[in-house]
Amino acid sequence: MTTMLNKKVDFPVLNTTMRGNDLVYLDNAATTQKPKSVLETMNHFLTKENGTVNRGVYFLSQEATKKCDDSRKSIQLFLNAASEKEIIFVKGTTEAINLVAYSYGELLKAGDEILITELEHHANIVPWQQLCLRRGCILKVAPITDDGHLDLNEFKKLLSSKTKLVSFCHISNSIGTINPAKEMIKLAKEVGAKVMIDGAQAVSHLKVDVQDLDCDFYAFSGHKCFGPTGIGVLYGKEALLEKMPPFMTGGDMIETVSFQSSSFAELPRKFEAGTPAIVEIIGLGEAIKYMNSLDFTEIQEYEQKLLNLAQEKLGELDVRLIGPTHTKAAIVSFVVNGVHAHDVGTILDMEGIAVRVGHHCTQPLMKRYKVSSTIRASFCFYNNMDDVDALVRGLKKVREFLG
Ligand SMILES: Cc1ncc(COP(=O)(O)O)c(C=O)c1O
């Protein structure tokens, strides 16, 4: 490998040991580690500047409000959204999808169709199922091919004037497939459907431009892109958000309240009921600043090299790779022949190697591949070739222990 980004130095956790070994962190699809700048910013705010937002006339409150506003602005620019009004703070991708399922769902009627794909995380399945139960809509699922890519012909066939919303992951958390988002959006728009993208896995790997994509909604979680847990973003086109009723109601999202009725605040606050996750919003703003310092083209090239190396080396072992081998993010899902995934994960953990084992919140996708669980190694730009070697060494130990 020619380039080594050598970014581990920015992430304190990555310089610790685990069970007597250097930590090899390969569970980035579950959550990413946080750079020093994010940790320090959050700690500084809580120890020196803590105050609530939007209410106080005093300095601390005004500063907190300004910092949250700045964070929203950075996210707008990061996604290339047309306006700050289009950036709604939520708890994470799950809440963002639920918000759309409830609120946009209020505009749907019995018989309307929602189209998802076989690749989806439970967070992009269950909210739509529940919407269908509430309103009599119909959930359709576009299949994938055996090699883990969306079957575009089948996708096209499932689109019709009845399709009111298409929701799909930008990148599959389970097998790494990168969906042809622009093409899918164009096809969905041809039948007049709105499009939601679950970007939980994409923002840390790809440069996302919501105007270029022309999606109606885009969701991501802070903790999967170097920020804290408990904060995420729903991007929505302003005109559409204006038409949608509020999701949750209460303080902060209102303009006036009487016992008879209430009127709601302007966007984005119409969708932000209650005291927001202030320090998390500020931490996410710092994570965005960190990502802005990175060259995403370089990151993609580097991660592809890690991926190729991992796939090549795993290919030499007695394992079965699950899902695509190309047009994918640096996520490798596999089973070790004859050994339960949980046993593999436990032995790797003894070596200080953190991987995810299980169904990765994609039970229908596991069923598609006729497995109950896989081992998933998900890489990030701060991983390096040594981490791939450590994984391979760990897997050889699994064989030694378990035959
Ligand atoms: C593709 C995808 N969608 C949605 C989610 C849910 O994200 P969160 O748990 O942060 O709400 C995840 C988390 O693993 C994910 O990978």
Ligand as a Chemical Component Dictionary entry (heavy atoms), coordinates in Angstrom:
data_LIG
# 
_chem_comp.id                   LIG 
_chem_comp.type                 NON-POLYMER 
_chem_comp.pdbx_formal_charge   0 
_chem_comp.three_letter_code    LIG 
# 
loop_
_chem_comp_atom.comp_id 
_chem_comp_atom.atom_id 
_chem_comp_atom.alt_atom_id 
_chem_comp_atom.type_symbol 
_chem_comp_atom.charge 
_chem_comp_atom.model_Cartn_x 
_chem_comp_atom.model_Cartn_y 
_chem_comp_atom.model_Cartn_z 
_chem_comp_atom.pdbx_ordinal 
LIG C1 C1 C 0 -27.773 1.517 7.430  1  
LIG C2 C2 C 0 -28.219 1.877 8.819  2  
LIG N1 N1 N 0 -29.406 2.475 8.994  3  
LIG C3 C3 C 0 -29.838 2.843 10.192 4  
LIG C4 C4 C 0 -29.088 2.613 11.322 5  
LIG C5 C5 C 0 -29.605 3.061 12.654 6  
LIG O1 O1 O 0 -28.766 4.050 13.166 7  
LIG P1 P1 P 0 -28.948 4.566 14.673 8  
LIG O2 O2 O 0 -28.966 3.328 15.531 9  
LIG O3 O3 O 0 -27.757 5.414 14.902 10 
LIG O4 O4 O 0 -30.230 5.303 14.719 11 
LIG C6 C6 C 0 -27.867 1.960 11.202 12 
LIG C7 C7 C 0 -27.071 1.628 12.407 13 
LIG O5 O5 O 0 -26.390 0.617 12.434 14 
LIG C8 C8 C 0 -27.403 1.610 9.920  15 
LIG O6 O6 O 0 -26.221 1.020 9.746  16 
# 
loop_
_chem_comp_bond.comp_id 
_chem_comp_bond.atom_id_1 
_chem_comp_bond.atom_id_2 
_chem_comp_bond.value_order 
_chem_comp_bond.pdbx_ordinal 
LIG C1 C2 SING 1  
LIG C2 N1 SING 2  
LIG C2 C8 DOUB 3  
LIG N1 C3 DOUB 4  
LIG C3 C4 SING 5  
LIG C4 C5 SING 6  
LIG C4 C6 DOUB 7  
LIG C5 O1 SING 8  
LIG O1 P1 SING 9  
LIG P1 O2 DOUB 10 
LIG P1 O3 SING 11 
LIG P1 O4 SING 12 
LIG C6 C7 SING 13 
LIG C6 C8 SING 14 
LIG C7 O5 DOUB 15 
LIG C8 O6 SING 16 
# 
